Amino acid sequence: MKINLRKVTKTPLDFEVKSGEMAFKGFLQYDANKLILLKAKLNGLLSVDCSVCANEFNKQIDEDIEFFISDGIYENSSETLVDVVECFDSIVDINELLNAEIELIKTDYNNCPECAS
């Protein structure tokens, strides 16, 4: 699902995409300083590798996701740290963001139920 950032306003623009058993549902909303706020919920079952025994297992995911999207290079005039994803063609691909979040979870330290105890 691709969304034109120039069409995002102060009124929240809802989205929902799925990948396998994972769902990514939330909204985009213009915030300030040419930044678009993304707030979403990521949930479902994800197949990950155990960091201890390397066996694959299904992990229940239920995470709140929040970051900003910038149309072009984000230039921060202050020292405030902000999570910003830069888009360079005024289009944000929600499926790409979902896949990036899934890959981040897969690189986490994940323990299967047998190794967690």
N, CA, C and O of each residue as an XYZ file, in Angstrom:
468
protein
N       0.847     -1.162      0.000
C       0.000      0.000      0.000
C       0.900      1.234      0.000
O       1.691      1.442      0.921
N       0.769      2.036     -1.033
C       1.562      3.250     -1.135
C       0.667      4.454     -0.892
O      -0.453      4.527     -1.397
N       1.185      5.406     -0.101
C       0.424      6.598      0.246
C       1.239      7.825     -0.128
O       2.424      7.921      0.191
N       0.586      8.766     -0.811
C       1.217     10.025     -1.169
C       1.267     10.908      0.077
O       0.222     11.247      0.633
N       2.454     11.279      0.515
C       2.611     12.069      1.742
C       1.974     13.443      1.633
O       1.571     14.016      2.645
N       1.876     13.978      0.437
C       1.293     15.322      0.258
C      -0.212     15.341      0.521
O      -0.812     16.405      0.671
N      -0.810     14.154      0.576
C      -2.247     14.068      0.839
C      -2.551     13.836      2.319
O      -3.716     13.779      2.712
N      -1.515     13.702      3.133
C      -1.712     13.479      4.568
C      -1.895     14.828      5.250
O      -1.077     15.734      5.086
N      -2.967     14.953      6.013
C      -3.301     16.216      6.679
C      -3.381     16.004      8.190
O      -2.960     14.970      8.709
N      -3.924     16.993      8.876
C      -4.131     16.880     10.328
C      -5.205     15.838     10.661
O      -5.264     15.339     11.784
N      -6.046     15.517      9.684
C      -7.050     14.471      9.880
C      -6.368     13.124      9.678
O      -5.798     12.888      8.613
N      -6.410     12.231     10.670
C      -5.724     10.940     10.548
C      -6.174     10.148      9.317
O      -7.364     10.056      9.018
N      -5.201      9.587      8.622
C      -5.444      8.745      7.448
C      -5.150      7.301      7.854
O      -3.997      6.926      8.066
N      -6.209      6.497      7.960
C      -6.082      5.113      8.431
C      -5.486      4.205      7.369
O      -5.668      4.420      6.171
N      -4.764      3.179      7.835
C      -4.229      2.148      6.951
C      -4.228      0.819      7.677
O      -4.239      0.764      8.907
N      -4.216     -0.260      6.891
C      -4.070     -1.603      7.431
C      -3.478     -2.491      6.341
O      -4.005     -2.572      5.231
N      -2.371     -3.157      6.677
C      -1.745     -4.097      5.757
C      -1.410     -5.365      6.530
O      -1.287     -5.348      7.755
N      -1.266     -6.469      5.793
C      -0.950     -7.750      6.414
C       0.184     -8.419      5.653
O       0.358     -8.224      4.450
N       0.942     -9.208      6.388
C       1.991    -10.026      5.805
C       1.984    -11.343      6.557
O       2.373    -11.402      7.723
N       1.543    -12.394      5.895
C       1.415    -13.668      6.583
C       0.391    -13.554      7.696
O      -0.760    -13.186      7.460
N       0.815    -13.871      8.914
C      -0.083    -13.778     10.067
C       0.107    -12.473     10.844
O      -0.436    -12.318     11.938
N       0.873    -11.540     10.283
C       1.123    -10.255     10.940
C       0.215     -9.175     10.357
O       0.020     -9.105      9.143
N      -0.337     -8.334     11.232
C      -1.177     -7.212     10.818
C      -0.547     -5.916     11.326
O      -0.059     -5.851     12.455
N      -0.564     -4.895     10.483
C      -0.006     -3.575     10.784
C      -1.123     -2.578     10.519
O      -1.468     -2.308      9.369
N      -1.690     -2.027     11.606
C      -2.873     -1.175     11.494
C      -2.648      0.106     12.288
O      -2.222      0.071     13.442
N      -2.944      1.238     11.649
C      -2.773      2.504     12.342
C      -3.179      3.672     11.475
O      -4.073      3.561     10.636
N      -2.503      4.813     11.688
C      -2.838      6.005     10.924
C      -1.610      6.869     10.694
O      -0.613      6.769     11.410
N      -1.705      7.715      9.683
C      -0.715      8.748      9.388
C      -1.391     10.088      9.614
O      -2.569     10.263      9.299
N      -0.623     11.051     10.171
C      -1.188     12.368     10.448
C      -0.082     13.413     10.385
O       1.002     13.217     10.935
N      -0.368     14.537      9.702
C       0.625     15.611      9.644
C       0.867     16.119     11.057
O      -0.086     16.370     11.796
N       2.127     16.273     11.441
C       2.462     16.733     12.782
C       2.948     18.179     12.738
O       2.180     19.091     13.044
N       4.183     18.403     12.372
C       4.764     19.748     12.290
C       6.114     19.635     11.598
O       6.661     18.541     11.459
N       6.639     20.761     11.169
C       7.972     20.799     10.552
C       8.138     19.787      9.428
O       9.184     19.147      9.312
N       7.106     19.641      8.600
C       7.134     18.726      7.452
C       7.273     17.265      7.849
O       7.759     16.451      7.064
N       6.852     16.930      9.057
C       6.903     15.548      9.532
C       5.507     14.950      9.609
O       4.550     15.610     10.015
N       5.411     13.684      9.208
C       4.170     12.920      9.284
C       4.321     11.915     10.419
O       5.287     11.153     10.454
N       3.369     11.912     11.343
C       3.377     10.960     12.459
C       2.728      9.661     12.018
O       1.638      9.666     11.446
N       3.399      8.546     12.285
C       2.824      7.225     12.068
C       2.638      6.591     13.436
O       3.598      6.436     14.191
N       1.402      6.225     13.754
C       1.087      5.482     14.979
C       0.364      4.230     14.540
O      -0.608      4.293     13.786
N       0.841      3.086     15.015
C       0.250      1.833     14.559
C       0.409      0.746     15.609
O       1.153      0.886     16.580
N      -0.307     -0.329     15.381
C      -0.235     -1.536     16.204
C       0.225     -2.664     15.291
O      -0.323     -2.859     14.206
N       1.224     -3.398     15.733
C       1.745     -4.543     15.004
C       1.430     -5.774     15.835
O       1.891     -5.890     16.970
N       0.643     -6.704     15.279
C       0.337     -7.907     16.052
C       0.123     -9.107     15.145
O      -0.175     -8.985     13.957
N       0.290    -10.269     15.759
C       0.132    -11.536     15.062
C       1.212    -12.516     15.480
O       1.947    -12.283     16.440
N       1.295    -13.605     14.753
C       2.310    -14.632     15.000
C       3.436    -14.477     13.988
O       3.201    -14.301     12.792
N       4.674    -14.546     14.496
C       5.842    -14.400     13.635
C       6.800    -15.554     13.904
O       7.110    -15.861     15.055
N       7.260    -16.182     12.844
C       8.235    -17.259     12.957
C       9.624    -16.651     13.125
O      10.103    -15.924     12.254
N      10.273    -16.960     14.264
C      11.606    -16.436     14.572
C      12.507    -17.594     15.009
O      12.035    -18.682     15.340
N      13.809    -17.331     15.000
C      14.781    -18.316     15.472
C      15.145    -18.023     16.920
O      15.340    -16.869     17.301
N      15.233    -19.077     17.719
C      15.648    -18.933     19.112
C      17.127    -18.535     19.137
O      17.950    -19.127     18.439
N      17.442    -17.551     19.930
C      18.820    -17.075     20.042
C      19.710    -18.035     20.828
O      20.934    -17.917     20.774
N      19.118    -18.984     21.556
C      19.898    -19.932     22.354
C      20.110    -21.242     21.608
O      21.247    -21.669     21.409
N      19.008    -21.886     21.191
C      19.123    -23.207     20.563
C      18.999    -23.175     19.036
O      19.222    -24.194     18.382
N      18.653    -22.038     18.469
C      18.513    -21.824     17.019
C      17.306    -22.523     16.401
O      17.168    -22.530     15.178
N      16.434    -23.107     17.211
C      15.213    -23.702     16.684
C      14.216    -22.603     16.330
O      14.153    -21.565     16.989
N      13.451    -22.849     15.293
C      12.429    -21.900     14.867
C      11.176    -22.093     15.713
O      10.796    -23.223     16.017
N      10.535    -20.993     16.090
C       9.288    -21.065     16.841
C       8.428    -19.859     16.495
O       8.925    -18.857     15.982
N       7.125    -19.964     16.783
C       6.203    -18.862     16.541
C       6.118    -17.989     17.781
O       5.853    -18.468     18.883
N       6.346    -16.707     17.580
C       6.312    -15.746     18.677
C       5.105    -14.839     18.509
O       4.865    -14.306     17.426
N       4.348    -14.666     19.585
C       3.199    -13.761     19.563
C       3.724    -12.321     19.660
O       4.460    -11.982     20.587
N       3.342    -11.492     18.704
C       3.782    -10.096     18.654
C       2.588     -9.195     18.929
O       1.510     -9.388     18.366
N       2.785     -8.220     19.789
C       1.762     -7.208     20.088
C       2.509     -5.942     20.492
O       2.784     -5.723     21.672
N       2.837     -5.106     19.500
C       3.664     -3.932     19.749
C       3.010     -2.661     19.230
O       2.341     -2.659     18.197
N       3.220     -1.580     19.974
C       2.835     -0.253     19.519
C       4.023      0.339     18.776
O       5.153      0.296     19.262
N       3.763      0.890     17.599
C       4.805      1.477     16.768
C       4.502      2.959     16.609
O       3.369      3.346     16.326
N       5.530      3.786     16.796
C       5.349      5.223     16.602
C       6.658      5.832     16.126
O       7.693      5.690     16.776
N       6.603      6.512     14.983
C       7.749      7.261     14.476
C       7.265      8.302     13.485
O       6.077      8.369     13.169
N       8.186      9.110     12.999
C       7.851     10.163     12.053
C       8.381      9.811     10.674
O       9.366      9.085     10.540
N       7.716     10.334      9.652
C       8.137     10.171      8.266
C       8.391     11.559      7.703
O       7.573     12.465      7.859
N       9.531     11.715      7.050
C       9.902     12.986      6.436
C       9.896     12.835      4.919
O      10.396     11.845      4.385
N       9.334     13.814      4.234
C       9.379     13.832      2.770
C      10.691     14.467      2.366
O      10.782     15.689      2.251
N      11.699     13.656      2.150
C      13.040     14.138      1.845
C      13.942     13.996      3.056
O      13.577     13.379      4.056
N      15.125     14.577      2.947
C      16.107     14.492      4.020
C      15.616     15.286      5.225
O      15.204     16.439      5.101
N      15.669     14.650      6.388
C      15.251     15.304      7.623
C      16.414     16.112      8.173
O      17.482     15.573      8.464
N      16.193     17.404      8.309
C      17.220     18.287      8.858
C      16.734     18.790     10.204
O      15.788     19.573     10.290
N      17.400     18.324     11.258
C      17.029     18.665     12.619
C      17.823     19.879     13.067
O      19.052     19.841     13.135
N      17.110     20.957     13.373
C      17.793     22.180     13.797
C      18.079     22.187     15.295
O      18.822     23.043     15.775
N      17.507     21.258     16.030
C      17.773     21.173     17.467
C      18.478     19.855     17.762
O      18.718     19.057     16.856
N      18.801     19.636     19.001
C      19.497     18.410     19.403
C      18.535     17.314     19.853
O      18.975     16.278     20.351
N      17.230     17.525     19.684
C      16.247     16.546     20.098
C      16.334     15.308     19.216
O      16.346     15.418     17.990
N      16.395     14.132     19.832
C      16.437     12.887     19.085
C      15.020     12.473     18.711
O      14.140     12.391     19.568
N      14.810     12.216     17.431
C      13.500     11.837     16.932
C      13.682     10.665     15.968
O      14.594     10.677     15.140
N      12.810      9.646     16.074
C      12.828      8.533     15.118
C      12.166      8.999     13.834
O      10.968      9.280     13.814
N      12.950      9.082     12.754
C      12.439      9.583     11.478
C      12.831      8.641     10.349
O      13.989      8.239     10.232
N      11.858      8.297      9.528
C      12.078      7.541      8.296
C      12.006      8.556      7.162
O      11.048      9.324      7.071
N      13.014      8.560      6.301
C      13.049      9.519      5.200
C      12.520      8.871      3.924
O      12.914      7.759      3.569
N      11.623      9.581      3.239
C      11.101      9.160      1.938
C      11.523     10.206      0.919
O      11.491     11.402      1.209
N      11.917      9.768     -0.269
C      12.488     10.701     -1.221
C      11.640     10.966     -2.452
O      12.077     11.700     -3.338
N      10.446     10.397     -2.540
C       9.604     10.651     -3.705
C       8.169     11.004     -3.315
O       7.248     10.840     -4.115
N       7.981     11.485     -2.094
C       6.667     11.861     -1.552
C       5.709     10.687     -1.434
O       4.507     10.881     -1.252
N       6.231      9.475     -1.536
C       5.411      8.269     -1.412
C       5.986      7.398     -0.302
O       7.186      7.129     -0.268
N       5.113      6.960      0.608
C       5.539      6.017      1.632
C       4.876      4.676      1.339
O       3.675      4.604      1.080
N       5.672      3.626      1.383
C       5.174      2.274      1.137
C       4.974      1.601      2.492
O       5.943      1.216      3.146
N       3.728      1.460      2.909
C       3.393      0.887      4.212
C       3.851     -0.569      4.294
O       4.259     -1.027      5.362
N       3.789     -1.301      3.179
C       4.258     -2.689      3.187
C       5.754     -2.761      3.482
O       6.196     -3.660      4.198
N       6.537     -1.829      2.944
C       7.974     -1.798      3.240
C       8.223     -1.517      4.717
O       9.111     -2.113      5.326
N       7.436     -0.607      5.293
C       7.579     -0.306      6.723
C       7.233     -1.537      7.564
O       7.914     -1.825      8.548
N       6.187     -2.257      7.184
C       5.817     -3.486      7.885
C       6.951     -4.500      7.810
O       7.322     -5.090      8.825
N       7.500     -4.708      6.623
C       8.595     -5.672      6.465
C       9.827     -5.258      7.266
O      10.522     -6.114      7.814
N      10.105     -3.966      7.339
C      11.241     -3.481      8.132
C      11.024     -3.759      9.615
O      11.956     -4.166     10.309
N       9.820     -3.546     10.104
C       9.514     -3.814     11.514
C       9.629     -5.308     11.813
O      10.130     -5.693     12.869
N       9.171     -6.142     10.895
C       9.275     -7.596     11.067
C      10.742     -8.016     11.144
O      11.113     -8.820     11.999
N      11.568     -7.481     10.265
C      12.992     -7.822     10.271
C      13.669     -7.356     11.560
O      14.561     -8.037     12.065
N      13.261     -6.212     12.096
C      13.814     -5.749     13.381
C      13.491     -6.734     14.500
O      14.346     -7.034     15.334
N      12.273     -7.232     14.518
C      11.870     -8.198     15.544
C      12.673     -9.495     15.399
O      13.090    -10.085     16.395
N      12.885     -9.929     14.168
C      13.637    -11.165     13.933
C      15.086    -11.054     14.402
O      15.684    -12.062     14.779
N      15.660     -9.859     14.386
C      17.047     -9.689     14.830
C      17.157     -9.484     16.333
O      18.260     -9.418     16.874
N      16.018     -9.383     17.010
C      16.006     -9.258     18.466
C      16.523    -10.543     19.112
O      16.720    -11.555     18.440
N      16.734    -10.484     20.407
C      17.101    -11.671     21.180
C      15.802    -12.403     21.498
O      15.043    -11.975     22.368
N      15.546    -13.496     20.799
C      14.306    -14.258     20.951
C      14.589    -15.611     21.565
O      15.431    -16.361     21.071
N      13.882    -15.929     22.650
C      14.018    -17.231     23.306
C      12.766    -18.058     23.090
O      11.652    -17.572     23.286
N      12.947    -19.307     22.686
C      11.810    -20.220     22.568
C      11.324    -20.577     23.978
O      12.039    -20.340     24.952
N      10.135    -21.137     24.096
C       9.615    -21.492     25.425
C      10.519    -22.446     26.207
O      10.605    -22.345     27.431
N      11.197    -23.373     25.516
C      12.084    -24.320     26.208
C      13.307    -23.621     26.799
O      13.749    -23.969     27.895
N      13.853    -22.648     26.090
C      15.072    -21.954     26.556
C      14.764    -20.800     27.492
O      15.657    -20.305     28.181
N      13.521    -20.370     27.525
C      13.150    -19.253     28.386
C      13.079    -19.648     29.857
O      13.196    -18.799     30.740
N      12.889    -20.920     30.113
C      12.745    -21.349     31.517
C      14.058    -21.711     32.162
O      14.087    -22.087     33.333
